[in-house]
Amino acid sequence: MTVADGFSYRDHELHCGSVRVVDIIRETGTPLYLYNLDAVLARFEQHRAAFASFSHRTSYAVKANSTLPLLQALTNAGCGFDVNSRGELHRALKAGADARRITMTGVGKSRADIEDGLAAGISLFNVESASECRLISEIAEAQGMVADILLRLNPDVETETHPYISTGEAAHKFGLSPSDIRSLASQASWLPGLRIAGLAFHLGSQILSPAPYAQGLRVLLKVLDDITPMLDRAPDIIDIGGGFGVRYDAHHGELLPGQVAAVLANVLGPREETWTLITEPGRSLVANAGVLVASVEHVKPSEDRNFLILDAGMNDLLRPALYQASHSIIPLRESDADMQLYDIVGPVCESSDTFAVRYGLPSLERGDLVALLSAGAYGSSMSSNYNSRPLAAEAVVYEGRWHLARERQSLDDLQRGERLLPL
């Protein structure tokens, strides 16, 4: 029985591809992030095929999951990358990425971010302010270069998603208003270190309807028509970001890339061949191809509930505490034991360290193993050392074999670089 992308029960045991998860856990321990790279690559191919009628580039959003073997596999499949920092840029380059297929996004790029991007020879900067335009131009001009940029439009489009992951409304810190973009375009000749190659927008994350993309594109095309006469060279790139929603559990829908491609083609009409289209999928490629495996530390009955205390906490998987997000939770071994209702929690000293409330699972004991599904996006990449807890190990399954992607941090790793007072 398939339970997620690349995960299924076989002979009552959870498998990642053809590999028994429990066999991996015997080597790595828990908590463990585990990803099926073959499933990720299948999602990538589905995404690429959906936009095949366009002149199209896929730039995977590294922020979703920056595990090196995952980036390496996507690189080998021909994927580009969207990075939000020099750290993400260096990870992509270490994984073998072609800098000419990398864009750099981010509302607060530093001088070091820009310098590293220019030195690497990245394709584009998604620019979010006049101040950033001036800084990029200054740095590029001093190096005798011209940087290609996309001006990130804030189209003021409402999306029905969690407010913390909505980014395309006027009240948000991201992007530029249409009037700001027109003003910048009119001053482009004063910024000799950059060229406006097109416009971009990013509406947010976990969007489940294609309609906001059509709305955003209509605003973007109107602004493009306004600024094109002001520029020496007509812009030819449109970047619609990512944010395609995925199914986290039975209560969630899913936004397929083909649905987005269809509404974009409808809006563009005969102008479709004029533009190079960039998409930035992240969550939609990796969320359901990853799980977080945890051990039951304790079962703690109380007056009106049973607590199932795991060795993984909010420091490992922040989404439930931050967004009230839900993740399906399953035992590694199917069981016909009586179902129990548990409040499933972690060991961190916060009441928000809760993964599920009144959640039905077969009766479990200390040492049993469970998997939190759909943990491939914004799990490891948002994890922390809160409570001085080491970062979880990570492993991948690729072409029928499993590989350790990141060792579990040691206690010495937690103190690396720190200094005591010279008393």
PECORHU-V211403 format. One record per pair of residues at least 6 apart in sequence whose C-alpha atoms are under 6 Angstrom apart, sorted by the first residue. I is the first residue (numbers start at 1). J is the second residue. D is the distance in Angstrom with one decimal. If there is no record, write none. Layout:
# PECORHU-V211403
i: {I,I}
j: {J,J}
d: {D,D}
This chain:
# PECORHU-V211403
i: {1,1,2,4,5,5,5,6,6,6,6,7,7,8,8,9,12,12,13,14,14,15,18,30,31,31,31,31,32,32,32,32,32,33,33,33,34,34,34,34,34,35,35,35,36,36,36,37,37,38,39,40,40,43,47,50,50,51,55,56,56,56,57,58,58,58,58,59,59,59,59,60,60,60,60,60,61,61,61,61,62,64,64,64,64,65,65,68,71,72,75,80,80,81,82,82,82,83,83,83,84,84,84,86,99,99,100,100,101,102,102,103,103,103,104,104,105,107,124,124,125,126,126,126,126,127,127,127,128,128,128,137,137,137,140,140,141,146,146,147,148,148,148,149,149,150,150,150,150,150,151,152,152,152,152,153,153,153,153,154,154,154,154,155,156,156,156,157,157,165,165,166,167,167,168,182,186,197,198,198,198,198,199,200,200,200,201,201,202,202,204,205,206,206,206,207,207,207,208,208,208,210,214,228,236,237,237,238,239,239,239,240,241,241,242,242,242,244,244,245,245,246,246,247,247,283,286,286,287,287,287,287,288,289,290,290,290,291,291,291,291,292,292,293,293,294,294,294,294,295,295,295,295,295,296,296,296,296,296,297,297,297,297,298,298,299,299,300,300,306,307,307,307,308,308,308,309,309,310,312,313,313,313,314,315,315,315,316,317,319,320,321,327,328,328,329,329,330,330,331,331,332,332,337,337,338,338,339,339,339,340,340,340,340,341,341,341,342,342,343,343,343,344,344,345,345,345,346,390,391,392,393,393,393,394,394,395,395,395,396,396}
j: {8,9,8,288,39,288,289,16,17,36,39,15,16,14,15,15,333,334,333,21,332,21,400,294,293,294,312,392,292,293,392,393,394,291,292,394,290,291,394,395,396,289,290,396,289,396,397,397,398,398,289,285,286,285,257,257,258,261,276,276,277,278,278,79,80,278,279,80,81,82,280,81,82,280,281,282,82,280,281,282,83,282,283,377,378,377,381,95,95,95,97,101,102,102,102,103,104,89,104,105,104,105,106,113,121,122,122,123,123,122,123,123,124,125,125,126,126,128,148,149,149,149,150,151,152,150,151,152,152,175,176,191,193,194,146,193,193,193,194,194,194,195,197,196,197,196,197,198,199,200,199,175,199,200,201,175,176,200,201,168,175,176,177,216,168,169,170,168,169,204,205,204,203,204,203,227,230,235,235,236,237,238,238,238,239,240,240,241,240,241,243,243,243,244,245,243,244,245,245,254,255,260,263,234,275,275,276,277,277,278,279,279,279,280,279,280,281,255,284,254,255,254,284,253,254,377,376,377,374,375,376,377,374,376,374,375,376,372,373,374,375,371,372,370,371,311,312,369,370,310,311,367,368,369,309,310,366,367,368,309,310,311,366,309,366,307,308,306,307,342,342,343,344,342,343,344,345,346,346,346,346,347,348,353,383,384,386,383,379,325,355,352,373,372,373,371,372,370,371,369,370,369,370,362,363,362,363,361,362,363,360,361,362,363,358,359,360,358,359,356,357,358,355,356,353,354,355,353,409,409,408,406,407,408,405,406,403,404,405,402,403}
d: {5.2,5.1,4.0,5.7,5.7,5.3,4.7,5.8,5.3,5.8,5.3,5.6,4.7,5.7,5.4,5.9,5.6,4.9,4.7,5.9,5.1,5.3,6.0,5.4,5.6,4.8,5.6,5.4,5.6,5.1,5.5,5.0,5.6,5.8,4.6,4.6,5.5,5.4,5.9,4.9,5.5,5.6,4.2,4.7,5.4,5.8,5.0,6.0,5.3,5.8,6.0,5.6,5.6,5.3,5.8,5.9,4.8,5.9,4.9,5.6,4.7,5.8,4.8,5.9,5.7,5.9,5.2,4.3,4.0,5.2,4.7,4.5,5.7,5.2,5.2,5.5,4.8,5.6,5.9,4.6,5.7,5.3,5.9,4.8,5.0,5.6,5.5,5.9,5.8,4.6,5.5,4.8,5.7,4.8,5.7,4.8,5.7,5.8,4.8,6.0,5.7,4.9,5.1,4.9,5.7,4.6,5.0,4.7,5.9,5.3,5.5,5.7,4.7,5.6,4.8,6.0,4.9,5.7,5.3,5.2,4.7,5.8,4.8,5.9,5.9,6.0,5.0,5.6,5.5,4.5,5.9,5.7,3.9,5.3,5.8,5.1,4.5,4.6,4.8,4.5,5.7,4.9,5.8,5.2,5.7,5.9,5.7,4.9,4.8,6.0,4.9,4.8,5.8,4.5,5.3,5.1,4.9,5.8,5.1,5.4,4.7,5.2,5.4,5.6,5.5,3.9,4.8,5.7,5.4,5.4,5.4,4.2,5.1,4.6,4.2,5.9,5.8,4.5,4.6,5.7,4.6,5.8,5.4,5.7,4.3,5.8,5.2,5.9,6.0,4.5,5.6,3.8,5.3,5.7,3.8,5.7,5.3,4.7,5.0,5.8,4.9,5.2,5.9,5.6,5.0,5.4,4.8,5.0,5.8,4.5,6.0,5.7,5.1,4.7,5.9,4.4,4.6,5.5,5.9,5.3,5.1,4.6,5.8,5.3,5.1,5.2,5.1,5.7,4.9,5.7,4.0,4.4,4.1,5.8,5.7,5.1,3.8,5.5,4.7,5.9,4.8,5.5,5.1,5.8,4.4,5.9,5.7,5.8,5.5,5.6,5.6,5.7,5.7,4.6,5.9,4.6,5.0,5.2,5.4,5.6,5.3,5.9,5.3,5.2,5.3,5.8,4.8,5.7,4.9,5.1,5.5,4.8,6.0,5.9,6.0,4.8,5.1,5.4,5.0,5.6,4.1,5.8,5.9,5.2,5.2,5.0,5.8,4.8,5.0,5.6,5.9,5.2,5.8,6.0,5.4,5.6,4.6,5.5,5.4,6.0,4.2,5.7,5.3,5.3,6.0,5.5,6.0,5.3,4.2,5.8,5.5,5.5,5.8,5.6,5.0,5.1,4.5,5.0,5.1,5.7,4.3,5.3,5.5,5.1,5.9,4.3,5.6,5.6,5.0,5.5,5.2,5.4,5.0,4.1,5.2,4.9,5.6,4.4,4.8,5.5,5.4}
